[in-house]
Amino acid sequence: MKILRINPLQNSQDGKLVAFFDFETNDGIVIKGFKIVNGTNGLFIAGPSEKGKDGKYYDSVILPKEMKEELQKNAIDSYHQKV
């Protein structure tokens, strides 16, 4: 998989969101709208989500654990290269 686009944010309103990115799977599927978030334990990725009728947010893309771990490493490495 590869990161297609990464857009670091200069001044996030809540201070936790640091970048948006899109990636392409090994099968050529492009998934847009992932985020890099600065949490209490460091940077991590969050997938696109939608607000439900109950007001809670739900992931709209679910990745297998191994794929998410690989994506997180690639995205954070790309983010560090960009900033």
C-alpha positions in Angstrom: 0.0 0.0 0.0 1.1 3.6 -0.5 0.2 7.0 0.8 -1.2 9.1 -2.1 -1.7 12.4 -0.5 -0.9 13.8 3.0 -2.0 17.3 4.1 -0.6 18.4 7.4 -2.7 21.0 9.3 -1.0 24.1 10.7 -3.6 25.2 13.2 -6.1 22.5 14.2 -9.0 23.8 16.2 -8.9 21.1 18.9 -5.1 20.7 18.6 -5.3 16.9 18.2 -5.9 16.5 14.5 -2.5 16.9 12.7 -3.1 15.7 9.1 -5.5 14.2 6.6 -4.3 11.5 4.1 -5.5 9.2 1.3 -4.0 5.8 0.5 -4.1 3.1 -2.2 -4.2 -0.6 -1.3 -2.1 -3.2 -3.1 -5.2 -4.0 -5.1 -5.5 -0.4 -6.4 -8.4 0.7 -4.3 -8.1 4.3 -3.2 -9.5 5.2 0.3 -9.8 8.9 1.2 -10.4 10.7 4.4 -8.1 9.1 6.9 -6.7 11.3 9.7 -3.5 11.4 11.8 -4.3 12.4 15.4 -2.0 13.3 18.2 -3.3 11.4 21.2 -2.0 11.0 24.8 0.2 8.1 23.7 1.5 9.8 20.5 0.4 9.8 16.9 -2.2 7.3 15.6 -4.5 7.0 12.5 -8.3 7.3 12.5 -10.5 6.3 9.6 -13.3 8.2 8.0 -16.4 8.2 10.1 -20.1 9.2 9.9 -22.4 10.7 12.5 -25.2 8.3 13.4 -28.8 9.3 14.3 -27.8 8.9 18.0 -25.1 11.6 17.7 -22.2 9.2 17.9 -19.6 8.8 15.2 -19.1 5.4 13.5 -16.2 4.2 11.3 -17.2 4.0 7.7 -14.0 2.0 6.7 -13.0 -1.1 8.8 -9.5 -2.5 8.1 -8.0 -5.8 9.3 -5.6 -5.3 12.2 -2.4 -6.1 10.2 -3.4 -3.7 7.4 -4.2 -1.0 9.9 -0.8 -1.4 11.7 1.1 -1.2 8.3 -1.0 1.8 7.2 -0.3 3.6 10.6 3.4 3.1 10.3 3.5 4.2 6.6 1.2 7.3 7.3 3.2 8.5 10.3 6.5 8.0 8.5 5.1 10.0 5.6 3.8 12.7 7.9 7.2 13.1 9.6 8.9 13.4 6.2 6.4 16.1 5.1 6.7 18.3 8.2 
